[in-house]
């Protein structure tokens, strides 16, 4: 599962001419040349790009029982890499933080819905029933 545009719709070009999947990976510690997906001379290295995409495919098997899975917005493989050393492993701390943010946001939006808040309805459309 892909959650972001790194290596799909994003590209970072450094002053040395190297291409990285996104700006966050261009300065990732210990990344070396493993994250270079091409350069201005040779263009995109398709093998390197495919290898990168395979590394960022997040395995959600640990998340399947989570009540927040459908609302989870965590998607940054660069942050995963910085914290866990793996692009596809979501850090426990980020997971727990997202659960709190999602729960609090749900409560806040429920309050806006109940109070017939005009800003809410401008954003999400007026209820018809």
Phi, psi and omega in degrees: 000130178255137181244351184222179182268005182299121180076001180242302180236005181237153179204134175247131178246118180274167182296340177276359178093356179284145176260136173237157183297333175194170182296328181295328178279341184292341179237016179295129178297146177063016180279333181053217179268001181300333184260000177286125182248013177153189178203172185293337180279309185264350182080200181285131174271104186300323179295316179295321179294315178297319177300317178297312181300323177294326180288332184266357178294108186283129177274114183264014183300326177288345185261353190301329179270001184282132178293343185260001187306314184289343181253355184296132183246009182284127188212009189264101179295335178292318176294318177305313182298317180296324185270316187253344185085359178235136180286336185259356181261116180282127180297141179306316183298321179291320178301311182295321178298316179298323178300317179294314181298316180296314180298315180292322178295318177301317178297316180298313180293326176297320177296316179298320179298314182293327184272003179057046183291125183297322179297318178300313184289329175296323181284316189251358179089138183294137176291147184258342182258000000 
